[in-house]
Amino acid sequence: MFKMLKNLILKESYKKILCLFIVSLIIDIFISGFLANILYLYTLFTIFVFRNTSIEIKNIKSILSPINGEISAIDYKNNKTIIYIDVCIFSQHTFTSPINANLTSLVKRSGINLDTNTYLAKNLNTKITFDIGDLNIILLEDNCSMGTYIDLSKSSFKQGEKIAIFTSGKVIITLGKKINTSLKIGQKVYSTKTIIA
């Protein structure tokens, strides 16, 4: 039973789903069936968000997309390429390593979560910044985010290996040098499948 659950749902969500189910049950017994039904539906939605999807680990010299999403912008600054990927709450949420490298200089800042397209979002939203190889990556949560979970038990990752669970927001990848990428704005990218550079 536990093995089957592990194959269907990401382990980072077990506590959240269990708490939601217990609260729903208590409300169902003591307060209101209608409110409990809303919470049961939210629990099912949370299970859907944290569903476990298979990730194919690759080992190629190119930089792969670390997550499923849509390219919202490509920028060039200080002779570096910056790629912005919008991640929807309905996407697959496993954030994988785009290259074989060590994870360094992890910084997490908690905050309120506004729409990532607003000016204040960069300063106020929950943000996790880290370097992996010569890539700088920012995970900027938005108002639909159910949290970000990072694996801090290891620092070295193979290409395609899970680093984090990122539920919703914007992923900003700064490449170590200026690269004329073939990506286009509005293009869908897929974790471990789409080459971004």
C-alpha positions, 0 to 999 in steps of 0.5 A, a space after each residue: 500500500 505504502 509503495 503504491 502511494 509512493 509511486 502515485 504521490 510525491 513524498 513531500 506532500 504526505 504531511 499536507 495531504 494528511 492534515 487536510 484530510 484530518 481537518 476535513 474529517 473533523 469538520 465533517 463530524 462536528 461542524 458542516 458537511 458542506 464545508 467538509 465537502 469543499 475541503 475534501 475537494 481541495 484535498 483531492 486537488 492537492 493530491 493532483 498537484 503533487 502527483 508523481 510523474 516519471 522523469 527520464 534521467 538523461 546525460 547529454 552535454 546540453 542544458 535541459 529544461 528543469 521543469 515543465 512550463 512556458 517561456 515568458 521572456 528571454 533576456 540578455 544582460 551583462 553578457 549573460 542569457 536569462 530565461 524566464 519559465 512560467 510554471 502553472 499549478 496544473 503543470 508537473 512540479 518536479 524540478 530537476 537538475 539541468 546539468 551534472 553539477 554541484 548545488 551551491 549558495 542556496 538562499 531562501 527568502 520568505 514573503 507574501 506571494 503576489 502575481 509574479 508579473 507585478 513589479 512588487 513580486 520580485 521584492 515581496 514574494 517567496 524566493 529561492 536562489 541557488 547556483 548549480 554549476 555556472 547556472 544561477 536559478 531563482 524560484 519565485 513563487 506566485 499567489 497559487 503556490 502550495 510551497 517549494 520543497 528542496 532536497 538539502 540532503 545532497 549537494 551533487 546532482 546528475 542531469 535529470 535528477 530531482 532537486 526540488 518540488 516547485 508548485 507554481 510561479 516563475 523559474 528564472 535561469 541565468 546562463 553563465 554566458 550569452 547564448 543565442 538559444 532557439 527557444 521562443 516566447 510562448 514555447 512550452 518546455 518539458 523537464 529533462 526533454 527540452 534543450 534550453 541551451 
